[in-house]
């Protein structure tokens, strides 16, 4: 079945596995097949009603038997992987096993990986469906146990940490995402305010990048879907990360527009520090990493001989690849991990749908969402976060699937970024790799968000149940 074919709610997904060339019945067609009109009953040559009903019953029983025989292994609602040190994910490798257990076409996944190799100097592709690690391949410096700079993919982790904070410390931040945070209580270092408009900024706006903060570099603004060009301004300075983020200028009033601005999620992480009394990395470690069984991980705090005093809420997390999958798998299960509720389910739901804090574009709580169908080859309930260099974590609830794409140049795999011991490199064949140039006959290396969206489409097209 084509993974995005729309079925009426009561038609099983395996319908087209039985009738591969027939369009699935619509709800109105179902009704017609189950109840003929009086005129139909009296039409010359029609079988008697009793014969018709008997035939339909036999057909339904036959269909039910076929469905039971062809049904996939089902959603893995009760399966959660052990830490890698204890055996890790359950895996399938051969084409038959991938098809039977994960409902995926291995050849199509290989094509997605082939495309992935065009996008960046180093990288990899991992796919989990129905709780089975069905695909895992790397190239260049990437491998399972390295800790690369995942860049802005880490913004998603900041957001989820804030969602946990809002539940755990509700009494301290009672208005939740609607809480105005430029106050002495939440951001004392921001006073005196350099712009009185900042007093109206809410946590939700910071996490949806609609607080009015100027986009980084040449990032434009957006107002109700319309692109607004912006001139570059000074942004974050790692040597004074907190104050440089807070003092970044506003390009518009809070809530009046979107611009992709790294200062915004970092300011949200400063709020988290004050509310929880913990560093962002410590809070994530206690609330997410330990319960899920992550291996060694950290933030890329070492920059050119300078040790950053705080983790950057704008990203640069460094997780093992299979632990990035665990993070996405937790969100796929609405914030649950085994018997524990790690993330509020209602917060996870908000990440994958349009947000009242951002009416300008499909970006909610640090996740791009496909609710408007702009990624035409992927389900509309997909939500994901990208990172510079071609990193991306994708959650696709309707397909019961998590995808993690690694990317990055050699500098993003430098061991000194985290100070964590790293495994020896296995593949040095891409040390001289250069991006494929775009020509009239070649789209070139899609190393940014376009490449990530293409991978999402290609992996979604591998679904066969």
N, C-alpha and C positions, 0 to 999 in steps of 0.2 A: 504494500500500500504506500502511496505517496504520503509522507509524514504529515503534510499540512492539509490533506483533503478533509473537508468539513463534513462531518456526519451529524445526523439528527441525534439528540442526546441519548436516545435509547438504542441506537444501533451500535453493535460492538465494533471495536477497531479492527477486528480480524475479518470483517465482512468482505473486504476486497482481497483478502488472501484466498477466499473461497471463490469469489467472482472477480478475478483480477482485472477484467476489462470493462466491467459494468460500473456505472456511477452508483454510489450508495443511495438507497432510497431516502427521499425527504420525508418529513413528518406527514405531509399531505398524501404522499404516495403510499406510505405505510397504511394510512386509514383506508385508502381506496382498496388496497389489497385485502384488508381484513373485513371490510363491510361493503358489499356491492349494493347499488341502488335497486329499488323495486323494478325499474325498467330493465336493468341488467338481468335480474332473476328471470324475467319473462321473455328474454330474447330467445328467438328460435335457435335451437342447437345448443343452448347452454346446459350444462349438467345440472342435476337437481341440487338444491341447497345442501342437502345432507351429504351428497357425494363431494361437493366442493369443500365443505367444512372438514370432512374426513381427509381429503387430499391435503388441505392446508395443515391439518394437525400432523400428518405423516411428514410433510415437508419440514415443519417446524422441529419435530423430533430429530429428523436427519440433520438439519442445520445445527441443532444443539450438540449432537454428537460430534460433528465436524469441528465445531468451535472448541469443544473440550479437547479434541485431539490436537488442534493447531494452536491452542492458546499458549502464549509465552509463559515464562516462569513467574511473571507477575511483579508487582512493585515490591521493593525490599523495605517495607515499612518497619520491620522489626530487626533488620540487619544493620549493624554498625561495626566498622572494622576495628580490629585491635591495633594498638600501636605497631609501627613497623618493627620495633625491637621484639615484638611478641608474635610475629607472623604477618601482620599487616592485612592488606586487602585480600579478599578472595579474587582470584584472577582466572581469566580464560584467554587462550592464545590462538587456538586453531580456528579456522573459518567456521566449522560446524558448531563448535562450542560458543563462539561469539554470537552466531546466529540464534542458537537455541537458548542460551542463558541471558544474553543481553539484547537480543532482538535487533542486531546490527549487522550490516554487510561489511565484512572485513576489507574487501576490495575498495569500497568507497572510502573507508577510513584511511586506507593507504594513499588514496588520491588526495585526501585532505592533508595528510602528512607531507606528501610531495609538494603541495602548494606551500605549506608552512616553511619548508626549507628555502623557498624563494624569498621569504620575507625578511630574514635577519641573519646576522653572522652566526649566531648560536640560537638554539631553541629546542623545542620539543612539543609533543602533543599527547595529552592523556585524556581518556574518556571513561567515565563511570556511568553505567546504566543498569537499572534494576539491582544495584548494589554490587555489580561485578566490574572490576577493573578490566575493561575489554580492549584497551589500546594504551600502549605506553612506549613511545620512541623518542630518542633525543639525537641531537647532532651538535658538533662543535664542543664547546666547553660545558654544555648543559648535561646533567645527569640527575638521577633521582635525589642524591644526598648532598648536592651543592646548595649554597645559600646565596643566590644571586640577588642583586638589587631589583626588586619587582616594581620599582618606581611608583607611579600613581595607583597601581593596583591596591596598594596599602591604604588608600583612602577608604576603600570599602570596609577594611578592618576597623578603622577609626569610627566609621559610622555605626557599625554593629556594636562596638564598645559603648558608644553613646546611647544606643538603644537599651543596652543592659543597664547602664547607669540610670536612665530615666525610670526604670522599673524598681531597681534596688534602692535608689535614693529619692523616691518620689516626694517625700516630705521636704527635701531640700530644694527641689526644682519642680514645684507643684504644677506649673503651667506646661510642662513637657516641652514639646517642640515649639510651642507658641511662647515660651518664656523669653522675654527680652533679657539679654545677657550682658549688655554693656552697663553693668552696675558695679558698685563697690564690692558687692557680695561675690559676683562671678568673675569679674575681670578688674580687680583693683589696680593692676598695672596700667590699665588703659586711661587712667585719669591723671590730669584733666584731658577730656576728649579733644582730639584735634579737629573733629568734625561733629557738630551737634546732631547730625542725622544718624550717627552710629547708635545713639540712644534708643532708636527704634528697631534695631536689628534683633531678630529672634534666632534661637538655636536652629529651628527648621530652615530658615533662610541660609544660614551658614552651611548647613549640610546639603542644601540644594543649589548652592552657589548663586543665590539670588539676593544676597545681602547688599549688593551694590558694589562689592569689591572689584577693582579693576582686574581684568584677565591678565595672565602672565604672558610676557613676550608680545606677540602679535595676535593673541587670541581675541576674537571679536566679541561684541555683546550680542544678545538676542532679545528682542521684545516681541512677544506673541508670534514667534516663528520668523520674524524679520531680522536679518543680520545687520548689525550696526558696527562698522569699522571703528577700531580704537587705536590710538597711537600708543606705543610701548611706554610704560612708566617703570619706575624702580619697584621691585617686589621684595621677595624674601632674601635675607642675608643670613647664611648659616651661622655667622659669628655673633649674631644677635637675633635669633630666630623669632623669639616671642614679640619683641617690640617692632621689628621690621614687618612682621605680619600684621600686627595691630594697626600700625601707622600707614600701611598701604592705602592709597587714596581710593575714594569711591568714584565710580564713573556715572552712577545714577542713584536715585533714592532706593532705600531698602525695599525689596519686593517688586521694583519697577522694571527689572530686567535680569537676564542671566549672563554670566561670563565665567569661563572656566578659570578659577582663581585659587591657587594653592594656599594663600593666606587664610582663606575661609575655613577649611577643615582643620588647619592647625590651631586657629583660634578656638574652634570647638573642642579641641583636645586640651587647650589651656583651661577651659571651663570644666572639663572632666577632671583635671588635676585638682582644681579647687573644691569640687563637689565631693570627690571620692577620697581625697587626701593621698592619692597614689599616682605614680608616674604612669603614663599611658602604657608603656611596655609592661610594667608590673601588673597593671590591671588586666590587660589582654592575656598575660601569662596565667594569671590565677583564674580568670573567668572563662577562657576559651582553650588556651594551649594545653594546660594540664588535664582538664576533663576529657579532651579529645585525644590526648596521647601524642601530641606533636613531638618530633625529635628536636634536636638543637635548632634554635631559630633566634632571630634578633632583628635589630634595626641597623641600617648603615650609618652609624654615628661617627665614623672616622673619615674625615674629609681633608685630604692634603695636610696631614699632620695635626689637624685640629679635631678635638673630641667634643662633639656637640653635647651640651648638658642635658638636653631633653630630646626624646624621639620627635620626629617631625610628623605631625598628624596628617600632613599632605602625602605621606607615603614612605617608600624605601624600606618596607618590610622585606625580610629575607627568610623565606620558608623553604623547606624541602618540598619537592613537587607533589608528593603524595599527601603532604599535610595541607597544601593549598587545596587539594581535592577534598580533604576532610572539612575544611572551612566551608566550601561550597556545598558539601553534602549535608552539613548541619542546617544550612539555609534551605536546601531542598526539602528537608524534613521540618520546616517551619520553626527552626531554632531548637529542635530537640536533639539530644545525643543519648541514645539508650533510654534509660528511665529518667534522665535529668532534662529539665528545661533550662537551656543555657541562654537563649535569646527569646525575648517575648515574641510570641507568634504574630501578634498584631503589628509589631514593628517590622518583622520580616515581610509581611504582606505589603506594607507601605513602600518597601524598596522596589517592588515590581509593578507598580501602578502609577498613574499620573498623580502628582502631588499638589495639594492646594497651595503649597509654598513655592511652586514653580509652574505657573500657567504658560510659560514661554517656550518650553521644549521638553522632550521626554527624558528628563534627568531627575531622579528622585533619591534623596538621601545617599548620594555618592554613587548611585547605580544608574547607568543608562538602561531604559526599559523600551521594549518593542511594542508597547501598547498601541502605537499608531501604525504599526506594520511597516516602518521605514526599512527594516531588514526583511525584504519581501520573501526570502526563502526560509524564514525561521518562524516558529510559533510566536504569537503576539504576547504570550506570557513570559517570554525569555527576558531575563535581566542580567546585567553583567557590568564588570568594571575593567577598563583597559589601563595599561601603563606604558610609559615611554619605552621604545625598543621593541614593542610587539608583544608584551605580556598581556594576558587577559584571563579572567575567571568568569565562567558563564553558568547560570542556573536556568534550567528549562523544565519547569514543573510538569507541564502536560506530557512531556516525553520521559519523565522520571530520569533526568540526565544532568550530569555535571561535566563540564569541559574545562580543562586548564591548558592554556597555550603559553609556553615559554618563548622568550625572544632574547634580545639584548646583544650589545657588542661586547668585546672582550673586557672593557673596563667595568661593566656591570657584574662581572664574575671575579673581580679582584678580591682575594681573601682578606686584605687589610681593611675593607669596608666594614666588616662586622667583627673582625678579630677572631672569628670561629674557625677551628680546624676544618680544612676542606680536603676532599678526596683528590687523588692525583687525576689529572686530565687524561681522558681516554681517547679523545679524538682531536688531533691538532691539524686536521686537514683544512680547516677554514680560517687559518690565521691571516691569509691574504685575501679573504673574501671581500668582494665589493658588491654593492647593490646593483641589480640588473637595471640598466637604463630603460626608460620608456621610449618606445618608438611607435610609428604608425601601425606596427604589427605586434607589439608586445606592451602589455600594460606596465611592465617593470615590476620591481619589488614593492609590493604593497606593505610597507613596514609599519604603518600606523593603524588607525581605527578601521580603515577600509579593508585591510587585510584580515583584521580580527573578525569583522562582520562576515567576510567571505568564509572564513573557517567555520563560523557558527552555522552558516547556510550549508556548507558541505557536510559537516558532521550530522546536522539534522536530516539531511537527505539520505544518510546511511540507515535510518530507522526502517525496520522491516516488519513491525507488528503494529 
